[in-house]
């Protein structure tokens, strides 16, 4: 099955869209200059993380109900006995089929594959989905995700969201039977979930999004006023769905509604 994520980029690339060619010594000298800034950026990130560890925290109700594969469970049970919990709050477009679901949340969640390193540090990871469990768990299975998946019932939204919105990444601490929220972020803060962005940033063309500061002629296919207006959606679907369809997986969520275009969880620059 030929999927739409296979673009013939060479045909549309400006031949002048490339850096100047220099000898290796000159190139390495320029790279060394940049490395000084990169190291400073890393050290500042370390300092911010240190400050994050010193934030106060707020208590939340440990009995708040979520729906898992075996029915209702408490927030306390989601920790699976570990002391720390990271939860991503996945948006859901109600009564929409798979192609109409949130492309930004799909992008972020698709990168979460290996949890053993978190577990080795006493951290549980879970997804808290806005949608009903029956529908959303089918989406989880269609995408081939393996992380723990829970639905947030309507009466649990306010205690967990607390005047925010789905599409947030939240850290919790358990102290015995008490639960505390220690940190949350959203937007570009969620980029820690997706190494694709960091890898793209290392390439000469970057993310190829319209907001980036790139030389004239560099490809910018993603974002508003670009050939692909949504950086997470391609040919009517979240990008990562195409490979699942090519593998023969069913995207039937038990809905019969026609998909509508969605714009959500955009990591605004």
C-alpha positions, 0 to 999 in steps of 0.5 A: 500500500502506497501511503501519502507520507511518501513524498517526492521532495526532490522534485519540489526542492529549490536547488539553491536550498543548501548551505555553502560548501567549505573545507572541513577545518572551516566547517569545524570552526563554525560548528565549535562556535555553535557548540558553545551556545549549545552547551550554554543552552544545555546548562540553562535547561539543567538549571530550569529542571533544578528549579522545577524540582524545587516547586511547591505542589498542590494536593489532588483527590486520590479517589478521583475516578478513571476508566481502564480496561477492567472498569473504574479505578482511582487515580491512586491505583493508576500509580501501579504502586510507584511513587511518581506518575506522568500523565498525558491528557489526550484530546478527543473529538467525540463521535468522530472516526479515527481520521478525525481525531486529534493530530497533535495528541496523536503525534505526541502519544505515538512517540511513547513506546518504551516505559522500562526506563521510567519504571526503573526510576519509580515512575509510571506513565499513563494516558488520560483520554477525554473520550469514552473508553470504548471508543478511545481504547479502540483508537489506542489499539489501532495505533498500536500503542502499549502505554496504560490508557484510561478514560476520564469520566465527565465528573472527574474532568474538573478535579483533574483539569482544574480550569485548564484543557486536555493536551496537557502533560502532568507530573504527580507524586504519591505519598502513601495514600495522598496524591500531589500534582507537582508540575504541568505543561502544554504547547511546546512544553509537550515536545519532550514527548516527541524526539522527532522534533529534536532530530529534525532540529539537527537537520539542515532544513529543520522542521520545515515549518513556516515560523522557523528562522531559515535562509531564503529558499529553505523548504517550509511545507508545514504550517499556515500558508504552506503546502501542508497546512497542518504539521501533524496531518497529511491527506486528511489524517494524522500522519502516523495513521497511514502506516497503520492502515498500510499494515492492515489494521482496522480504524473502526472506532464504532462510530459512523460519523464522517470525519471533520478537519481538526486543529488541536494540540498545535505546538505554537512557536 
